[in-house]
Amino acid sequence: MSQFNRRKFLGLAGALSVTQSVHARYGLPLLPPPDRDDGLTFRVLAFHDIRDDLRADVDTVADTCAISTATLNNIFAWLKGNDFHPVSVDQIIASRGGGAPLPARAVLLTFDDAYQSQYTKAFPLLRQYNYPALVAVVSSWTNASAQRPVRISHKSVMPSGYFMSWSNLREMAQSGLVEIASHTHDMHYGAVANPQGNELPAASTHLYLAALKRYETDAEYEGRVGADLKQSADLILANTGVKPRSMVWPYGMYNAVLIGASRKLGMHVHFTLDDGPNTPDVPLSKIRRLLVSYDWDAGIMLGQFRQQSAYRGDSEPVERVVNVALDDVYDPDPERQEARLSRLLDRIKDLEPKSVYLQAYHDPDGSGTAQALYFPNRHMPVRADLFSRAAWQLITRAGVQVYAAMPVLAFRLPAGHPAAARLVVAAPAATTPRDGSGPRQRTRLSPFDPLARNTIREIYDDLARYTSFNGIVFGEDASLGMDEDAGEAALAAYADWGLPRGLAAIQADPELLRRWSDARLEHLVRFTGQLADAIKDYQGGGNVLTVRSLPADAVLRPGAALRLAQDLDVFAARYDFVNLMAYPDPGGGAPPAPWLDSLAAAVAAHPGALSRTVFALLTLDARTRAPVPSTALRAQMERLRVAGAKHLGYCPDQFMAGQPDLAVLRDVMSMQNLVRPRVGIKA
C-alpha cells in the first residue's frame, strides 16, 4: 500500500501540541530513537513541488506530492528541533568508504523534477538552515522550449517555465549546498507497455510497439535508456559544470539494465522510493526514500521516522488475500475478456482486500502445472498477453497489492524443448507414501539440473521484464518426496554435499538422512531466492515481497522437511509470508472446526510463525466443486481469528458467479474495516 493510501485509511495526524499531549499521556517518547548508532545509517526525504494553493481535502487535492512553503519550513524546523542532522551525498559516500561517520539521525533532503518553486521557495530555506540537499533534474523539462508544455502525468501538464532554468541550477550547484542529480532526460512519463494500452513507467518498462505488434527487444530497450541517460548527464555537465554521480529513478522504479547504464556514465549512487532507513546492508545503488506529501505534519513525521520499512515497520501488519486465476478472466473474444476483467475489478474494489494473488499461468486441470503462460516469454506458449493488464488495473484501479502466483518447478515445456525431459526422478524402489501425505504427483523440472534451472530463471526474468507487480507467490510444487530426486543431476549434487550417490545409502544412515533432508530444503529455498532476486532487479528492489506456499500437512504432521523438503520455521524466516493452504488433504467441503483449531495451534507452536502465515481457505468443495457456503467460510475465518490467526485469505474467487458473497465476508476481509487508529493519530 502506498504511503498516501495508508494515510488516507488512518486519517490526518493531529497538530504538534496534540501529538505531544497524547504521547505524554501514554508514556511514549516524543523522539524516534536513532535507527542505529553505527555512523552509516541515514534517512532520505523526497520532496516535489512547493505550492501555496493546496487544498486540505484528502480526496480532491490535485497534487498529493506538493507541499506548501509553510509545511517545508515546519519540516526543516522539526528536523532541527528534534536533533536530526541533514547530510550531503559526499558525507554518505565518505562514511561508506571508511571515512568520517555520519551523525545519529542523519537525513538527506532530496528534491525531484527541478520545479521552479524549489529555487524560489526551497533554496532560500536551505540557505537559512544551512542544509545540504540534492536536486534531481529531468533535463528535457529544464531544456523545454517556451512553446512545449511538459506532461508530468496523465492528469497534469505544466508550462515549460514551471521548471528551473539551467542558470538557476548552476547557481544552486555553485552554492556548495546543492548536488545536481539526473532524473533521466525524457523518461519521466507513462509509456504504453502492453497490447491493451496500459501505461507503465517509461524508464523501467519494455515498451509495446503497437504499430509493429511487439515489445521492444532487449537491445532496443538498452539502447533507448542508455542514450537517454547519456543525454541527461551530458546536458547537466554542459549547463552546470558538474558531472552527475547520482541517479534518481522516476516513480522509484528501476532495474538491472538502468543501474548498469547509469554506472557506465559514472552515476553510482541511485535513489528509489522504497521506504525505511538506509542501514549498512542497503547499497548506495538502492537508496530508500520517504515520499513527502501535502498532509505531512508532526504526527506523520514521527510515525514515518519510526517506520523501519514498507512492511516490517507496520506495527500491526494485516493481510487479507483473494486468490484469482487468470484462467477465469481469459476469453478468446477480447470484448468478453474485457467484460470479465471489469467484473473482477469491480468486485475487488467492493471487497477492499489488501492483496490479490494473481495466477499468471494456464492450469486447465488444476494440478498446479503450468501448461501455458499469460505473459511473453522465451520458453512456453503464451495463452494471452493478459497478466500485465490485469495486474496493473488491479493495482491502479482497485488499489490492491498484486502478487504473481507462479510454479517453481511444475512447467510443462513444449515437446522438443531441450529442458523438457530434465525432470524430477523417483527412485526405482519408491518409499514416498501415495496416500496424499507426500508431495502431489505432478511433472516437475529438476531443481538440480542446470538447464532446467536456467529455463525456470529465464521464465521468471521474462515475467519481471514485461509486467509490473508487488510480490511473488511461489507454489507448493517446490517439494521433493523421500524417493526424489534420484536423477543424475541430483545425485551429482548429493556427492558435492559429501553424501553417497544413491537414496538407499543415504536413507540407511540417520545422520546422512538428516543432512540430506536439510540440504534439499535449503537448496529449494536458495533457488527461490535467486528467482526473487531476478525479479527485484526489475521490480523495485525491497518493495517486492515473497510468499512461499505450504500445504497444511506440512504443519500438522511431523517430518515435513524430510517428507516434502518444506518447513514452516524456515519459510517464516526466509519469506515475507507463508501461504498456508488451510484445507484438509485431499480436501473436500468445509474443514471441521477441531481441524482448524489444530491447524492454528500447530502454527502458533512455531515462534513467530503466526505473524507470517496467511491462512488460505477453499471456496469450492475439492471433490464436488460445489461452492462452500459463504456463511461457512466466514465462520471458518472467525474461528481462525479467535485461535490467533492474523492473516486470512480464500481461494479461488469465483467473480463471475459472485461467489463467495461479499456482503457476508466484507467486514472480515475489507482493509477499511481492519485499519485501527494509532496513538497520536486522529482517526
N, C-alpha and C positions, 0 to 999 in steps of 0.2 A: 504494500500500500504506500502511495506517495506521502510525503510529509504533509502536503496540503490536504489530502483526503483524511489523513489521520487527525489533523487539527479540526477539520470540518466535523468529524464524528465527535470529537471531545469538546468542542466549543472553544471560544476565545479565552485566553488566560486573563486573570484579573490584573489590576494595577499593582505597582510595586508595593505600595503600602499594604494592600490586601494580602499579597503573597507573603510579605514579612510576618503579618499577624497570624496567618494560617500556619506557617512553618514554626513560628514560636509556640503556638498552641499545641502542636503535635510533637514538639521537641526535635524538629528536623533542622539540619544546618542550612543556613542561607546560601552558603557557597558550595558548589560541587567540589569534591576533592580533586587534587591533581590526578590526571589519568595514571601517570607513572612518574616517579621521581628518578628518571633514568637519563635525562639530558638529551633524549632523542625523540620523545613523543610530542606531537603537536596536533592542533585542530586547524581546520581551514573553513572560513566562511565565504560563501559565494553570493555576491550582490549583483543586481542588474540595474535597471533604470531607476532614477530618483526623481519622483514627481510629487507635486503638492496638490494634485487634483483627484486623489484617490477617494473612493467611497468605502465606507466601513462594512458594507453588506457583503458577507462571505459568498453569497450566491450570485451577485451581479457585478462584482468588481471586475473591471476589464482586464487588468494585468496583475495577476497574483504574485508575480516576482518583483514588481516595482514596490519601492518604499518611499516614504516622504523624507524630506530633509531632516525634520524633527526626529523621526524614527532612527535615521542613521546617526544623528548626534547622540540620541539616547543610548544606542548600542555602543558607540565609542565610549561614552561616559560610564556605562555599566561595566565595560571591559576594564577601564582604568580603575574604577572604584572597587572592583572585585578582584584586583591583583592579577589580571590577565596581562600577558606581555606580547604585543604584536611583534612578529619577527619577519625577517626577509627571506627570500629564497636562498640568498647567499648563506645566511646563518644555518638554514636547514641542510643545505648541501655540505657545509663545513662540519656540522655535528655528525652527519652520517659518514663522513670521511675521517673521523677520529679527531676533529678539531674541537673548538670550544663547545661545551654542551649548551643545549637550549635551556632557558629558564623554565621553571614549573609554570603550568598553564600557558604555554606558548600557543599563539594563534597567528595564522597568516590570513590577511584580508585580500580577497580577490574580487575583481570586477569584470564581468563578462560583457562582450559586444561593443565596448568603447562608445557608449552613449555620450552625447554632448553633456548631459547632466552630470556625468562622472567628472568632467573637467570643471564645470561651473559650480557644482554643489559638493561633490565628494572631495575633490582635490584641496580646496581650502580647509576642509576639516582634517584631512590627512596632515596638512602643514601645521594646523593649530595644535593637534595632538602629537605631532612628530611621529606618526605611524607609517611604517613602510607598507607597501601594497604591490599587487600585481594586476595589470590591466590586460585582458585578452582581446585581440583585435581581429574582427572579420574584415580582411583587407579590402574586399570588393565593396563593402558597405562604406568604409572610410574613403575609398577611392571612387565612389559613385559620382556620376555626373549629376548636375543640378536637375536634369530632365528625367533621371531614372529613379523612381521610387523603390524603396527597399522592402521586400517581403520578409518579415521575420517570423511569420507563422501563417497558417491558412486563414486566420482571422485578422491579422494585423499587418498593415502596410504603412511604412513610415517614409516621409520625405528624406532625401539624401542628407540634408542638413541636420537631421536629427542625431547624427553621429559625429564624433570628433573629427577634426581635421588633422592632417599629418603634423601641422605646426603645433597643435595642442598636444599631441602625443610626444612630439620631440621635446617640448617644454617639460612635460611630466617626467620623461626619461632622464633629462639633464638635471632634474631637481635632486637626484640621489635618493628619492623616496620610492619611486615607482619603477618596477620592471615591466617591460612590454613582452607579452607572450602572443603566440599565434592562436587564433581560434578558427583556422582554415581561411582560405581565400574566398571560396564561393561554395561551401558545402554545409552551410547552416540553414537547411530547409528540409521539408519533407519531399522525398522523391518517390515516384511510382516504383513499387517493389514487388508486385505480383500481377498476374494476368487480370485480376479483378479491379486493379487500380488503386489499392491501398497505398498510402504514403508512409514511408519509414525514413529515419534519418539518413540523409544522402551520403554522409561520410562512412558510415559503418555498414552500408547495405549494397549488395549487388543489385544494380538497377535492372528493372524489367524493361526491355526494349520492345515496346508494343508493335512498332512497325515491322520488326523482324520476328516477332512472336518468340522471343527467347530472352534469357538473362544475359547480363554481361559475363564474359568469360573471366577467369581469374586474371589473365594477362591484361584484359581491358580494364578491369577494376583496379588492379595495381597501378596501371599506367595513369588512370584518371586521378586517383588520390595522390599518387606521387607527384604529378605535375601541379596539382592544386597546392599541396603543402610547400613545394619549392617556390611557387609564385608568391605565396604569402610570406615566406621567410625572406625572399629577395626584396619585396616591397618594404617590409619593416626595416631591413638593413639600409636600403637606399634612402628612406624618408626620415629615419630617426637616428641613423648612425649606429644602431645596436643590432647585433646578430641575435635573434631569439634563441633561447635554450629551453624554453618551456612551451608545452602544448596543452591547450585546454580543449577537450573534446566536446563538440556540440551535443547537447542533450545528455552529456555524460556517457555516451555510447562510443565504444572503441573496440578494436580487435587487433590481432597479432600483425596483420598487414599494415594497419595505421601506425602501430608502435614501431615496426621496422622501418617504415618510410620516414617517419619523423626523426628517428635516431640517425639515419643516413645524413640528415640535414643538420645534425648537431643538437637536436632537441631531445634531451634525455630525461627531462622532468615532465611528467604528464599528469593532468588533473581530470578526475571523474566526478560523478555526483553520487558515489556510494557514501553512505552515512558512517559516522563513527570516528574515533580518534585514529591518527596515524601513528601506530605503535611501531617499534623497530622491525617487526615482521612484515609491515606494509611497504613494498618497494616504492621508490620515487617515480616509477613508471605507472603507478596506480594510486595516486594520492586521493584520499577521500575528502569530500567537502560537504558541509551543511548548507543546503539551499535556503537562503533568507527570503521570506515573503512578506507581504504588506502587513500581516497581522502580528508580527513579532513584537513582544514586549518582555518585561522582566520574567514573568512566569514561564513563557515559552523558552527564553534564553536559558533559564535554569534547567528546565527539562531537557533541552537539547544537549547541553553540556554534561548532563548526567548520562545521556544515552551512549551506549558502548558500540552499537552497530544497528543496522536496519532491522535485524531480527533479535539478536541477543540482548539489545538494550531495552526491549519492551518488557516491563516488569511482569506483565501477565499476558504473554502471547497466547492467543487462542486461534485454532484452525477450525474452519468449517469448510468441508470439501465436498464438491459434487464431481463425480466421475462421468465423463461424456465420451462416447465413441464416435469418431468421425464417420464410421460406417453407418450411423444413424442419421448423419447430416447429408451424406453423399446421395446424389441422384444424377443419373445420366443427362437429365434435362436441366440446363442451367437455371431456368426460371424456377422450377420446382426446388432445386437445391438452394437457391437464394431464399425462397419462402421458408424452407426448413431451418436455415440458419437464422432468419429473422425470428422464427418461433422460439428457437433456443435462446437467442439474445434477450427477448422479452421475458422469458421465464427466469433467466439468471438475474436480470435486473430486478425482477419482482422478488425473488428469494433473498438476494443480497448475501451470498456466502462470501467467505474470504478468498477461496481458491477454486479453480477448476482443473482437474487432472484430465487433459485432453488427449485421447488415444490417437497417436499420429500414424497408425499403421492399419492395414486391412487384415481383419481376422475373422473370416466368414464362419469358421466352425467353433469359435470361442475357445480355442485351445491355448491362446496366448502366443501363437506363432504368427509372425508377420509374413504374409504372402504377397503383399504389395505395400507401398508407402504413399503417404499423402503430401510428399514434398519432393522436389527434384533431387536426384542422387545418381551416383555412378554405378550402382550395383543391382538395384531391384526395379521391378516395374513401378511406375507412378500411376496409381489408380486415378488420381486427380490432384492438381496442384492446389490443395484446399487448406492445409494446415496454416499457412501464413495468414490467409484472410481470416479464418475463423479465430485464430489466436489473437490477432491484432484487434478485431472487432470486439472480442470479449474483454480485452484489456482496456480499450479506449471507450467503448460504449457501455459495457456492463460494470466497469470499474473493479474487476477481479484480477487476482494473480493467476496466470496460466502456466501450468506445468506440462511439458511434453511427456506423455506416458509412452515408454518405449521398451521393447525387449532388450535384454543384454546379449543373449546367445541365440534365441529362437527366431532365426531368419531363414526362410525357405528360399534359397537363392535359385535363380533360373538354371535349368538344366544346361550343363556345359560350362557353367561358371567355374573358374579354377579352384575356388574355395568351397564349392557346393558339397563335396564329399569329405571335407575336413571336419568331421562330426565327433561329438562325444561318443565314446565307445564303451559298452558294458563288457565286463569280464565274462568269459565263457560260462563260468560257474557263478551266476549272479546270486548275490545274497540280499539285495535290496528287497524289502517286503513289497508285495504287489497289492496290499490291502488299502492303499491310499495313504499309508504313513511315510512312504518315501517320496522323492520328488515326482511331480507329474510327468508322465511319459510323453515326451514330445521331441521332435527333431531339434537338436541344438548344435551350433557350431562349437568346436572345441576351444575353450579359453586358453589352451596351451599351444595351439598351432599358430605359428607366426603369420601365415597367410590369412587364416580365419580372423585372427585378432586385428590385423591391418584392415581387412574388409569391414569389420564392425566399426573400427575407428573412423574410416572414411565415410561410412553412413552417418555417424554422429557429426563428423565435420560438415557434411552437406546439410544436415538439419540446422546447424548453427549458421551456416553461410547464407541460407536462403530464407530463414524465418527469424522471428523475434519472440521471446517468451521469458518467463521469470524463473523457471526451475525445471528440473528433470526428475521424472519418476522412473527408477529402474525396476523392471518387472521381476516377479518372483521366479522367473525361469532361470535366473542366475543361481542355480543349485546343482549339486553333484551328490548322487547316492553313494552308498558304500561300495558298489561294484563299478563306479565311474570315477574318473575317466581312465580307461585302460588302453587308449590309443598310443601310438608310438611317440607322438609329441609329449603327451602327458608322462609316459614312462621315462622319457629323457629328462623332463623337469624333476621327477622324483629323484632320479640319480643325482642331479645337480643339488638337490636338497640333502644329499647324503643318505638316501633311502634306497632299498632294493628296487630293481626294475620288475616289479610284479606285485599285484594286490594281495595275493595269497601270502607271500612272505611278509608283507607289511602287517597284515591283519593277524598274523600268528604271534606277533610280539606286541604286548600292550604299550610299551614305550614308543615303538615305531608307529603304532596306530595313532597315538596321541599327537606325535609330531606331524604325521601325515594329515590328520584332521585339522590341526591349527594352520598348517601351511596352505592347504587348499582354501580354507576360509579367507586367509589373508590375501591369497592370490586373486580371488574374485573381488575382494574389496579394493585392492590396488588397481585392478583393471577398470572398475567403475570409476575410480578416482581419476584415471587417465582420460576416460571418456568425458568426465565432468570438466577436467582442466581444458580439454579441447573446446568445449562449449564456452567456458568462461573467457577464453581468449576473444571470442566474438560477441558475447552477450553481456558484457558489463561487469566482469570480474566477480567481486564478492557479492553482487546482487543476485547471482544465480544460485538458487537453493537446490539441495539434493535430497531426494527421498528414496529409500530402499524398501521395496515391498517384501512382506514376510507372511507366510501362512500361519494361521492360529496354531496349527500342530507344532510349529517350531517353538512356541512358548509353553504349550500345555504338556508336551511330552519331553522327558529328559533326553539329552544326547543329540540335540538338533545340529550341533556343529559337525558331529560325526555322520549323522544320517543324511543331512541336507547341505552341509557346508554353509550354514546360515546360523546367526546367533544374535539375539536381541541386544545383549550388552554391547557387543562390538558395533552393531548397527546404530544404536542410540549414541554411541560415542563418535562415530565417524561420519554420520549423515545428519542433516538438519532435522529430518523427520523420518519415522518408520511408518510405513503404510501397512497396518496390521489388518489382514483380511479376516474380519471378525465374524466368520460363519463356519459352522462345523464342516469338516471334510468328510464325505464328498459334498456336503451341502444339502439344502432342502428345507423350505419353509422357514419360519421364524425360529431363531435359536431359542432353546428353552432358557428360562430365567436363571436357573442354577448354573448353566453352562456359561452364560455371560458373566455372572458373578465370579466364577472360577477363572475366566479369562482375565478380567480386570485385576483380580487378586494376584494372578500369576505375573502380570506386567508390573504391578506395584512391588512385587518381591525383588525386582531388579532396581537398585538405587538409580534414581534419575530418569528411569525409562518412561514413566507416565508423562513427563513434560515434553517428550519427543514422539510419543506414539499417537497416531491418528487411527481411531477405531472405525474401520470401514464396514458398513452393514450392507447386506444384499437386499435389493428391492424386488428381486424376482426369485421365485422358488427354483432352485437349481435343477430339480427333476422335472417339474411340470411346466416351468416358465410362466406360471401364473403370478400376477403381482402380489407381493406381500402387502397386506392392508396397511395403509398409511398410519392408522392408529396403532397398529402393532409395531411399526417401525419407530414411531415416536416413543412408545413405551420402552423399547429397547434402548433408545438414546437416553431417556430419563434414567433408566436403571444403571446404565454405564456412568452417567454423571454422578449419581449417588455413590457409586462404587469408587469414584475418584478420577474417572477419565476426564481429561481436559479437552482433547481434540476429537471431533466427530466428523464422519462423512458417510456417504452412501454411494452405491454402485449397482447398476448404471442409472442415469437419469433418462426416463422414457418421455422426453419432452413432447413428442408428437401425440402421445396418448394422455398427456397431463398426469403422469404417474411418476413419483408419488404426489399426493395432494399437497400443494404448497401451503394452503390455509392451515393444514394440520401441523406442518413442520416449521413454519416460518419463525415462530418465536424461539425455537431451539437451534435453527440453522442460520438465521439472519445476523450478520455482524452488527447491524444497527441496534439490535436488542441486547447484544452481548457487551458492547463497549461500556465500561464503567467510568464515571468521572474520577479523576485522580486528585489527591490532596493538592490544594493550591491552584486548581484549575476549575474555572466556572463551568458547570455542565450546560 
